[in-house]
Amino acid sequence: MKPQRRFVDLSIYLENDVLSDPPPLAPKITYQKHQDTLHEFMAMLPGTRSEDYPDGDDKNWMKHPMAWIDETKLSVQIDYRPVNTYTMTNEISYIEPKARVY
């Protein structure tokens, strides 16, 4: 019998000054403005301009990359799954995405 696949999301919301790891290993988040990183983005996608995404593109970017490995065929299938727009508990409420404000 083939084992049933299941997805386990181990991610946590990262924020500065929230205890998630021992202090020496705590994540440090540095936010960057789109304009400051545009040259890096354009290097990956030639022809991209900041005007192309004035308010972001949540429809095409709010997704999780997924990979399924078939060890018998030595192949990998890459696909995406949508971002959950709900929580997995009734103890907290879902927080809608919003534009970053600097």
KOLGU-4560 file (N, C-alpha, C; in nm, 3 decimals, padded with zeros to 5 digits):
<recs>
<n_xx: 00.083 n_yy: -00.118 n_zz: 00.000 ca_xx: 00.000 ca_yy: 00.000 ca_zz: 00.000 c_xx: 00.088 c_yy: 00.124 c_zz: 00.000 mol: A seq: 1 type: MET>
<n_xx: 00.060 n_yy: 00.216 n_zz: -00.091 ca_xx: 00.137 ca_yy: 00.338 ca_zz: -00.103 c_xx: 00.101 c_yy: 00.434 c_zz: 00.011 mol: A seq: 2 type: LYS>
<n_xx: 00.201 n_yy: 00.491 n_zz: 00.081 ca_xx: 00.169 ca_yy: 00.585 ca_zz: 00.190 c_xx: 00.100 c_yy: 00.710 c_zz: 00.135 mol: A seq: 3 type: PRO>
<n_xx: 00.006 n_yy: 00.760 n_zz: 00.211 ca_xx: -00.067 ca_yy: 00.880 ca_zz: 00.171 c_xx: 00.021 c_yy: 01.002 c_zz: 00.194 mol: A seq: 4 type: GLN>
<n_xx: 00.023 n_yy: 01.091 n_zz: 00.094 ca_xx: 00.101 ca_yy: 01.214 ca_zz: 00.108 c_xx: 00.023 c_yy: 01.315 c_zz: 00.189 mol: A seq: 5 type: ARG>
<n_xx: 00.094 n_yy: 01.393 n_zz: 00.266 ca_xx: 00.029 ca_yy: 01.502 ca_zz: 00.337 c_xx: 00.126 c_yy: 01.618 c_zz: 00.345 mol: A seq: 6 type: ARG>
<n_xx: 00.073 n_yy: 01.736 n_zz: 00.352 ca_xx: 00.152 ca_yy: 01.857 ca_zz: 00.358 c_xx: 00.156 c_yy: 01.907 c_zz: 00.502 mol: A seq: 7 type: PHE>
<n_xx: 00.275 n_yy: 01.932 n_zz: 00.553 ca_xx: 00.290 ca_yy: 01.985 ca_zz: 00.687 c_xx: 00.361 c_yy: 02.119 c_zz: 00.676 mol: A seq: 8 type: VAL>
<n_xx: 00.292 n_yy: 02.225 n_zz: 00.712 ca_xx: 00.349 ca_yy: 02.360 ca_zz: 00.702 c_xx: 00.421 c_yy: 02.392 c_zz: 00.832 mol: A seq: 9 type: ASP>
<n_xx: 00.553 n_yy: 02.400 n_zz: 00.825 ca_xx: 00.633 ca_yy: 02.426 ca_zz: 00.943 c_xx: 00.675 c_yy: 02.572 c_zz: 00.954 mol: A seq: 10 type: LEU>
<n_xx: 00.624 n_yy: 02.654 n_zz: 00.867 ca_xx: 00.664 ca_yy: 02.794 ca_zz: 00.867 c_xx: 00.599 c_yy: 02.869 c_zz: 00.982 mol: A seq: 11 type: SER>
<n_xx: 00.665 n_yy: 02.975 n_zz: 01.023 ca_xx: 00.610 ca_yy: 03.065 ca_zz: 01.123 c_xx: 00.622 c_yy: 03.207 c_zz: 01.071 mol: A seq: 12 type: ILE>
<n_xx: 00.540 n_yy: 03.295 n_zz: 01.121 ca_xx: 00.547 ca_yy: 03.435 ca_zz: 01.082 c_xx: 00.670 c_yy: 03.496 c_zz: 01.148 mol: A seq: 13 type: TYR>
<n_xx: 00.756 n_yy: 03.557 n_zz: 01.071 ca_xx: 00.878 ca_yy: 03.615 ca_zz: 01.125 c_xx: 00.861 c_yy: 03.764 c_zz: 01.145 mol: A seq: 14 type: LEU>
<n_xx: 00.911 n_yy: 03.809 n_zz: 01.256 ca_xx: 00.904 ca_yy: 03.950 ca_zz: 01.290 c_xx: 01.022 c_yy: 03.977 c_zz: 01.382 mol: A seq: 15 type: GLU>
<n_xx: 01.081 n_yy: 04.093 n_zz: 01.371 ca_xx: 01.191 ca_yy: 04.127 ca_zz: 01.461 c_xx: 01.142 c_yy: 04.127 c_zz: 01.605 mol: A seq: 16 type: ASN>
<n_xx: 01.231 n_yy: 04.088 n_zz: 01.697 ca_xx: 01.205 ca_yy: 04.090 ca_zz: 01.841 c_xx: 01.098 c_yy: 03.991 c_zz: 01.887 mol: A seq: 17 type: ASP>
<n_xx: 01.069 n_yy: 03.889 n_zz: 01.806 ca_xx: 00.979 ca_yy: 03.782 ca_zz: 01.848 c_xx: 01.066 c_yy: 03.659 c_zz: 01.872 mol: A seq: 18 type: VAL>
<n_xx: 01.055 n_yy: 03.603 n_zz: 01.992 ca_xx: 01.139 ca_yy: 03.489 ca_zz: 02.027 c_xx: 01.096 c_yy: 03.367 c_zz: 01.946 mol: A seq: 19 type: LEU>
<n_xx: 01.181 n_yy: 03.326 n_zz: 01.852 ca_xx: 01.152 ca_yy: 03.208 ca_zz: 01.773 c_xx: 01.270 c_yy: 03.112 c_zz: 01.772 mol: A seq: 20 type: SER>
<n_xx: 01.388 n_yy: 03.162 n_zz: 01.802 ca_xx: 01.510 ca_yy: 03.083 ca_zz: 01.807 c_xx: 01.596 c_yy: 03.135 c_zz: 01.922 mol: A seq: 21 type: ASP>
<n_xx: 01.698 n_yy: 03.060 n_zz: 01.961 ca_xx: 01.790 ca_yy: 03.113 ca_zz: 02.062 c_xx: 01.848 c_yy: 03.247 c_zz: 02.015 mol: A seq: 22 type: PRO>
<n_xx: 01.875 n_yy: 03.340 n_zz: 02.106 ca_xx: 01.919 ca_yy: 03.474 ca_zz: 02.067 c_xx: 02.029 c_yy: 03.480 c_zz: 01.961 mol: A seq: 23 type: PRO>
<n_xx: 02.134 n_yy: 03.397 n_zz: 01.967 ca_xx: 02.236 ca_yy: 03.409 ca_zz: 01.861 c_xx: 02.184 c_yy: 03.369 c_zz: 01.722 mol: A seq: 24 type: PRO>
<n_xx: 02.078 n_yy: 03.289 n_zz: 01.719 ca_xx: 02.024 ca_yy: 03.241 ca_zz: 01.592 c_xx: 01.895 c_yy: 03.311 c_zz: 01.551 mol: A seq: 25 type: LEU>
<n_xx: 01.854 n_yy: 03.410 n_zz: 01.627 ca_xx: 01.727 ca_yy: 03.477 ca_zz: 01.599 c_xx: 01.732 c_yy: 03.544 c_zz: 01.463 mol: A seq: 26 type: ALA>
<n_xx: 01.622 n_yy: 03.536 n_zz: 01.387 ca_xx: 01.621 ca_yy: 03.601 ca_zz: 01.256 c_xx: 01.623 c_yy: 03.752 c_zz: 01.271 mol: A seq: 27 type: PRO>
<n_xx: 01.688 n_yy: 03.816 n_zz: 01.179 ca_xx: 01.689 ca_yy: 03.962 ca_zz: 01.175 c_xx: 01.635 c_yy: 04.000 c_zz: 01.038 mol: A seq: 28 type: LYS>
<n_xx: 01.523 n_yy: 04.066 n_zz: 01.036 ca_xx: 01.458 ca_yy: 04.102 ca_zz: 00.912 c_xx: 01.491 c_yy: 04.245 c_zz: 00.877 mol: A seq: 29 type: ILE>
<n_xx: 01.541 n_yy: 04.264 n_zz: 00.757 ca_xx: 01.569 ca_yy: 04.398 ca_zz: 00.707 c_xx: 01.482 c_yy: 04.420 c_zz: 00.585 mol: A seq: 30 type: THR>
<n_xx: 01.388 n_yy: 04.512 n_zz: 00.596 ca_xx: 01.299 ca_yy: 04.539 ca_zz: 00.484 c_xx: 01.367 c_yy: 04.631 c_zz: 00.385 mol: A seq: 31 type: TYR>
<n_xx: 01.345 n_yy: 04.602 n_zz: 00.258 ca_xx: 01.403 ca_yy: 04.683 ca_zz: 00.152 c_xx: 01.291 c_yy: 04.734 c_zz: 00.064 mol: A seq: 32 type: GLN>
<n_xx: 01.307 n_yy: 04.855 n_zz: 00.016 ca_xx: 01.209 ca_yy: 04.912 ca_zz: -00.074 c_xx: 01.227 c_yy: 04.853 c_zz: -00.214 mol: A seq: 33 type: LYS>
<n_xx: 01.117 n_yy: 04.840 n_zz: -00.284 ca_xx: 01.120 ca_yy: 04.786 ca_zz: -00.419 c_xx: 01.220 c_yy: 04.862 c_zz: -00.506 mol: A seq: 34 type: HIS>
<n_xx: 01.219 n_yy: 04.993 n_zz: -00.495 ca_xx: 01.306 ca_yy: 05.075 ca_zz: -00.578 c_xx: 01.453 c_yy: 05.045 c_zz: -00.550 mol: A seq: 35 type: GLN>
<n_xx: 01.487 n_yy: 05.011 n_zz: -00.425 ca_xx: 01.625 ca_yy: 04.983 ca_zz: -00.389 c_xx: 01.675 c_yy: 04.850 c_zz: -00.443 mol: A seq: 36 type: ASP>
<n_xx: 01.584 n_yy: 04.758 n_zz: -00.472 ca_xx: 01.624 ca_yy: 04.625 ca_zz: -00.521 c_xx: 01.584 c_yy: 04.603 c_zz: -00.667 mol: A seq: 37 type: THR>
<n_xx: 01.536 n_yy: 04.706 n_zz: -00.731 ca_xx: 01.489 ca_yy: 04.692 ca_zz: -00.869 c_xx: 01.598 c_yy: 04.642 c_zz: -00.963 mol: A seq: 38 type: LEU>
<n_xx: 01.721 n_yy: 04.688 n_zz: -00.944 ca_xx: 01.829 ca_yy: 04.644 ca_zz: -01.033 c_xx: 01.851 c_yy: 04.492 c_zz: -01.023 mol: A seq: 39 type: HIS>
<n_xx: 01.833 n_yy: 04.434 n_zz: -00.904 ca_xx: 01.847 ca_yy: 04.289 ca_zz: -00.889 c_xx: 01.732 c_yy: 04.217 c_zz: -00.957 mol: A seq: 40 type: GLU>
<n_xx: 01.613 n_yy: 04.271 n_zz: -00.942 ca_xx: 01.495 ca_yy: 04.212 ca_zz: -01.005 c_xx: 01.507 c_yy: 04.215 c_zz: -01.157 mol: A seq: 41 type: PHE>
<n_xx: 01.552 n_yy: 04.329 n_zz: -01.210 ca_xx: 01.566 ca_yy: 04.342 ca_zz: -01.356 c_xx: 01.673 c_yy: 04.249 c_zz: -01.410 mol: A seq: 42 type: MET>
<n_xx: 01.773 n_yy: 04.217 n_zz: -01.330 ca_xx: 01.875 ca_yy: 04.122 ca_zz: -01.375 c_xx: 01.816 c_yy: 03.982 c_zz: -01.393 mol: A seq: 43 type: ALA>
<n_xx: 01.717 n_yy: 03.946 n_zz: -01.310 ca_xx: 01.653 ca_yy: 03.815 ca_zz: -01.322 c_xx: 01.548 c_yy: 03.813 c_zz: -01.433 mol: A seq: 44 type: MET>
<n_xx: 01.480 n_yy: 03.925 n_zz: -01.454 ca_xx: 01.373 ca_yy: 03.934 ca_zz: -01.552 c_xx: 01.397 c_yy: 04.056 c_zz: -01.641 mol: A seq: 45 type: LEU>
<n_xx: 01.481 n_yy: 04.040 n_zz: -01.741 ca_xx: 01.514 ca_yy: 04.154 ca_zz: -01.828 c_xx: 01.387 c_yy: 04.220 c_zz: -01.884 mol: A seq: 46 type: PRO>
<n_xx: 01.389 n_yy: 04.351 n_zz: -01.887 ca_xx: 01.275 ca_yy: 04.426 ca_zz: -01.939 c_xx: 01.174 c_yy: 04.465 c_zz: -01.833 mol: A seq: 47 type: GLY>
<n_xx: 01.189 n_yy: 04.416 n_zz: -01.711 ca_xx: 01.096 ca_yy: 04.451 ca_zz: -01.603 c_xx: 01.124 c_yy: 04.592 c_zz: -01.556 mol: A seq: 48 type: THR>
<n_xx: 01.017 n_yy: 04.667 n_zz: -01.535 ca_xx: 01.029 ca_yy: 04.805 ca_zz: -01.486 c_xx: 00.944 c_yy: 04.818 c_zz: -01.360 mol: A seq: 49 type: ARG>
<n_xx: 00.977 n_yy: 04.914 n_zz: -01.277 ca_xx: 00.899 ca_yy: 04.933 ca_zz: -01.154 c_xx: 00.755 c_yy: 04.968 c_zz: -01.186 mol: A seq: 50 type: SER>
<n_xx: 00.731 n_yy: 05.033 n_zz: -01.298 ca_xx: 00.594 ca_yy: 05.069 ca_zz: -01.338 c_xx: 00.508 c_yy: 04.946 c_zz: -01.369 mol: A seq: 51 type: GLU>
<n_xx: 00.572 n_yy: 04.833 n_zz: -01.395 ca_xx: 00.498 ca_yy: 04.711 ca_zz: -01.429 c_xx: 00.418 c_yy: 04.657 c_zz: -01.310 mol: A seq: 52 type: ASP>
<n_xx: 00.461 n_yy: 04.688 n_zz: -01.189 ca_xx: 00.395 ca_yy: 04.638 ca_zz: -01.068 c_xx: 00.373 c_yy: 04.751 c_zz: -00.968 mol: A seq: 53 type: TYR>
<n_xx: 00.289 n_yy: 04.846 n_zz: -01.000 ca_xx: 00.271 ca_yy: 04.960 ca_zz: -00.911 c_xx: 00.210 c_yy: 04.923 c_zz: -00.776 mol: A seq: 54 type: PRO>
<n_xx: 00.121 n_yy: 04.828 n_zz: -00.771 ca_xx: 00.056 ca_yy: 04.789 ca_zz: -00.646 c_xx: 00.082 c_yy: 04.643 c_zz: -00.612 mol: A seq: 55 type: ASP>
<n_xx: 00.182 n_yy: 04.585 n_zz: -00.670 ca_xx: 00.210 ca_yy: 04.444 ca_zz: -00.646 c_xx: 00.126 c_yy: 04.356 c_zz: -00.738 mol: A seq: 56 type: GLY>
<n_xx: 00.146 n_yy: 04.228 n_zz: -00.729 ca_xx: 00.079 ca_yy: 04.132 ca_zz: -00.815 c_xx: 00.045 c_yy: 04.008 c_zz: -00.732 mol: A seq: 57 type: ASP>
<n_xx: -00.042 n_yy: 04.026 n_zz: -00.632 ca_xx: -00.075 ca_yy: 03.916 ca_zz: -00.541 c_xx: -00.132 c_yy: 03.795 c_zz: -00.613 mol: A seq: 58 type: ASP>
<n_xx: -00.208 n_yy: 03.817 n_zz: -00.719 ca_xx: -00.270 ca_yy: 03.704 ca_zz: -00.790 c_xx: -00.165 c_yy: 03.604 c_zz: -00.838 mol: A seq: 59 type: LYS>
<n_xx: -00.053 n_yy: 03.655 n_zz: -00.889 ca_xx: 00.050 ca_yy: 03.567 ca_zz: -00.943 c_xx: 00.163 c_yy: 03.536 c_zz: -00.847 mol: A seq: 60 type: ASN>
<n_xx: 00.174 n_yy: 03.611 n_zz: -00.737 ca_xx: 00.287 ca_yy: 03.591 ca_zz: -00.648 c_xx: 00.250 c_yy: 03.529 c_zz: -00.515 mol: A seq: 61 type: TRP>
<n_xx: 00.123 n_yy: 03.531 n_zz: -00.475 ca_xx: 00.085 ca_yy: 03.470 ca_zz: -00.347 c_xx: 00.063 c_yy: 03.320 c_zz: -00.367 mol: A seq: 62 type: MET>
<n_xx: 00.174 n_yy: 03.247 n_zz: -00.374 ca_xx: 00.170 ca_yy: 03.103 ca_zz: -00.392 c_xx: 00.295 c_yy: 03.042 c_zz: -00.332 mol: A seq: 63 type: LYS>
<n_xx: 00.286 n_yy: 02.915 n_zz: -00.295 ca_xx: 00.398 ca_yy: 02.842 ca_zz: -00.239 c_xx: 00.452 c_yy: 02.745 c_zz: -00.344 mol: A seq: 64 type: HIS>
<n_xx: 00.582 n_yy: 02.748 n_zz: -00.371 ca_xx: 00.638 ca_yy: 02.647 ca_zz: -00.460 c_xx: 00.640 c_yy: 02.512 c_zz: -00.390 mol: A seq: 65 type: PRO>
<n_xx: 00.610 n_yy: 02.408 n_zz: -00.464 ca_xx: 00.609 ca_yy: 02.272 ca_zz: -00.410 c_xx: 00.689 c_yy: 02.183 c_zz: -00.505 mol: A seq: 66 type: MET>
<n_xx: 00.753 n_yy: 02.082 n_zz: -00.450 ca_xx: 00.826 ca_yy: 01.986 ca_zz: -00.532 c_xx: 00.790 c_yy: 01.845 c_zz: -00.485 mol: A seq: 67 type: ALA>
<n_xx: 00.760 n_yy: 01.759 n_zz: -00.581 ca_xx: 00.732 ca_yy: 01.619 ca_zz: -00.554 c_xx: 00.844 c_yy: 01.537 c_zz: -00.618 mol: A seq: 68 type: TRP>
<n_xx: 00.908 n_yy: 01.455 n_zz: -00.538 ca_xx: 01.021 ca_yy: 01.375 ca_zz: -00.586 c_xx: 00.974 c_yy: 01.232 c_zz: -00.605 mol: A seq: 69 type: ILE>
<n_xx: 00.997 n_yy: 01.181 n_zz: -00.725 ca_xx: 00.968 ca_yy: 01.041 ca_zz: -00.755 c_xx: 01.101 c_yy: 00.968 c_zz: -00.763 mol: A seq: 70 type: ASP>
<n_xx: 01.136 n_yy: 00.900 n_zz: -00.655 ca_xx: 01.266 ca_yy: 00.835 ca_zz: -00.647 c_xx: 01.279 c_yy: 00.716 c_zz: -00.742 mol: A seq: 71 type: GLU>
<n_xx: 01.167 n_yy: 00.656 n_zz: -00.778 ca_xx: 01.175 ca_yy: 00.541 ca_zz: -00.870 c_xx: 01.204 c_yy: 00.587 c_zz: -01.012 mol: A seq: 72 type: THR>
<n_xx: 01.152 n_yy: 00.702 n_zz: -01.052 ca_xx: 01.175 ca_yy: 00.754 ca_zz: -01.188 c_xx: 01.288 c_yy: 00.857 c_zz: -01.191 mol: A seq: 73 type: LYS>
<n_xx: 01.342 n_yy: 00.888 n_zz: -01.073 ca_xx: 01.446 ca_yy: 00.990 ca_zz: -01.060 c_xx: 01.401 c_yy: 01.121 c_zz: -01.127 mol: A seq: 74 type: LEU>
<n_xx: 01.281 n_yy: 01.165 n_zz: -01.090 ca_xx: 01.229 ca_yy: 01.288 ca_zz: -01.147 c_xx: 01.170 c_yy: 01.376 c_zz: -01.038 mol: A seq: 75 type: SER>
<n_xx: 01.156 n_yy: 01.503 n_zz: -01.070 ca_xx: 01.099 ca_yy: 01.600 ca_zz: -00.978 c_xx: 00.990 c_yy: 01.676 c_zz: -01.051 mol: A seq: 76 type: VAL>
<n_xx: 00.874 n_yy: 01.686 n_zz: -00.988 ca_xx: 00.765 ca_yy: 01.766 ca_zz: -01.044 c_xx: 00.754 c_yy: 01.892 c_zz: -00.959 mol: A seq: 77 type: GLN>
<n_xx: 00.760 n_yy: 02.008 n_zz: -01.021 ca_xx: 00.750 ca_yy: 02.135 ca_zz: -00.950 c_xx: 00.617 c_yy: 02.199 c_zz: -00.985 mol: A seq: 78 type: ILE>
<n_xx: 00.548 n_yy: 02.243 n_zz: -00.882 ca_xx: 00.418 ca_yy: 02.307 ca_zz: -00.901 c_xx: 00.400 c_yy: 02.408 c_zz: -00.788 mol: A seq: 79 type: ASP>
<n_xx: 00.283 n_yy: 02.467 n_zz: -00.779 ca_xx: 00.254 ca_yy: 02.566 ca_zz: -00.676 c_xx: 00.122 c_yy: 02.532 c_zz: -00.608 mol: A seq: 80 type: TYR>
<n_xx: 00.107 n_yy: 02.578 n_zz: -00.486 ca_xx: -00.021 ca_yy: 02.569 ca_zz: -00.418 c_xx: -00.054 c_yy: 02.709 c_zz: -00.368 mol: A seq: 81 type: ARG>
<n_xx: -00.183 n_yy: 02.741 n_zz: -00.360 ca_xx: -00.220 ca_yy: 02.875 ca_zz: -00.314 c_xx: -00.185 c_yy: 02.897 c_zz: -00.167 mol: A seq: 82 type: PRO>
<n_xx: -00.167 n_yy: 03.023 n_zz: -00.132 ca_xx: -00.145 ca_yy: 03.061 ca_zz: 00.007 c_xx: -00.278 c_yy: 03.047 c_zz: 00.081 mol: A seq: 83 type: VAL>
<n_xx: -00.275 n_yy: 02.988 n_zz: 00.199 ca_xx: -00.398 ca_yy: 02.976 ca_zz: 00.279 c_xx: -00.449 c_yy: 03.114 c_zz: 00.318 mol: A seq: 84 type: ASN>
<n_xx: -00.577 n_yy: 03.136 n_zz: 00.303 ca_xx: -00.638 ca_yy: 03.262 ca_zz: 00.346 c_xx: -00.726 c_yy: 03.236 c_zz: 00.468 mol: A seq: 85 type: THR>
<n_xx: -00.681 n_yy: 03.145 n_zz: 00.552 ca_xx: -00.750 ca_yy: 03.111 ca_zz: 00.675 c_xx: -00.646 c_yy: 03.059 c_zz: 00.773 mol: A seq: 86 type: TYR>
<n_xx: -00.683 n_yy: 03.054 n_zz: 00.899 ca_xx: -00.593 ca_yy: 02.997 ca_zz: 00.999 c_xx: -00.634 c_yy: 02.853 c_zz: 01.026 mol: A seq: 87 type: THR>
<n_xx: -00.549 n_yy: 02.779 n_zz: 01.089 ca_xx: -00.578 ca_yy: 02.640 ca_zz: 01.119 c_xx: -00.623 c_yy: 02.622 c_zz: 01.263 mol: A seq: 88 type: MET>
<n_xx: -00.664 n_yy: 02.731 n_zz: 01.324 ca_xx: -00.714 ca_yy: 02.728 ca_zz: 01.461 c_xx: -00.817 c_yy: 02.839 c_zz: 01.478 mol: A seq: 89 type: THR>
<n_xx: -00.905 n_yy: 02.824 n_zz: 01.574 ca_xx: -01.003 ca_yy: 02.929 ca_zz: 01.603 c_xx: -00.949 c_yy: 03.028 c_zz: 01.705 mol: A seq: 90 type: ASN>
<n_xx: -00.825 n_yy: 03.007 n_zz: 01.750 ca_xx: -00.768 ca_yy: 03.094 ca_zz: 01.853 c_xx: -00.718 c_yy: 03.227 c_zz: 01.798 mol: A seq: 91 type: GLU>
<n_xx: -00.691 n_yy: 03.233 n_zz: 01.668 ca_xx: -00.646 ca_yy: 03.359 ca_zz: 01.607 c_xx: -00.721 c_yy: 03.381 c_zz: 01.478 mol: A seq: 92 type: ILE>
<n_xx: -00.724 n_yy: 03.504 n_zz: 01.433 ca_xx: -00.794 ca_yy: 03.540 ca_zz: 01.310 c_xx: -00.695 c_yy: 03.555 c_zz: 01.196 mol: A seq: 93 type: SER>
<n_xx: -00.742 n_yy: 03.533 n_zz: 01.076 ca_xx: -00.661 ca_yy: 03.552 ca_zz: 00.956 c_xx: -00.631 c_yy: 03.701 c_zz: 00.939 mol: A seq: 94 type: TYR>
<n_xx: -00.511 n_yy: 03.732 n_zz: 00.899 ca_xx: -00.471 ca_yy: 03.870 ca_zz: 00.875 c_xx: -00.458 c_yy: 03.889 c_zz: 00.724 mol: A seq: 95 type: ILE>
<n_xx: -00.537 n_yy: 03.980 n_zz: 00.671 ca_xx: -00.534 ca_yy: 04.008 ca_zz: 00.526 c_xx: -00.399 c_yy: 04.067 c_zz: 00.488 mol: A seq: 96 type: GLU>
<n_xx: -00.345 n_yy: 04.032 n_zz: 00.371 ca_xx: -00.222 ca_yy: 04.095 ca_zz: 00.324 c_xx: -00.248 c_yy: 04.242 c_zz: 00.296 mol: A seq: 97 type: PRO>
<n_xx: -00.146 n_yy: 04.323 n_zz: 00.311 ca_xx: -00.159 ca_yy: 04.465 ca_zz: 00.279 c_xx: -00.028 c_yy: 04.516 c_zz: 00.224 mol: A seq: 98 type: LYS>
<n_xx: -00.035 n_yy: 04.626 n_zz: 00.157 ca_xx: 00.086 ca_yy: 04.685 ca_zz: 00.097 c_xx: 00.182 c_yy: 04.729 c_zz: 00.206 mol: A seq: 99 type: ALA>
<n_xx: 00.310 n_yy: 04.714 n_zz: 00.181 ca_xx: 00.410 ca_yy: 04.762 ca_zz: 00.275 c_xx: 00.416 c_yy: 04.915 c_zz: 00.270 mol: A seq: 100 type: ARG>
<n_xx: 00.429 n_yy: 04.974 n_zz: 00.385 ca_xx: 00.440 ca_yy: 05.118 ca_zz: 00.395 c_xx: 00.569 c_yy: 05.149 c_zz: 00.468 mol: A seq: 101 type: VAL>
<n_xx: 00.653 n_yy: 05.230 n_zz: 00.409 ca_xx: 00.783 ca_yy: 05.261 ca_zz: 00.470 c_xx: 00.783 c_yy: 05.403 c_zz: 00.521 mol: A seq: 102 type: TYR>
</recs>
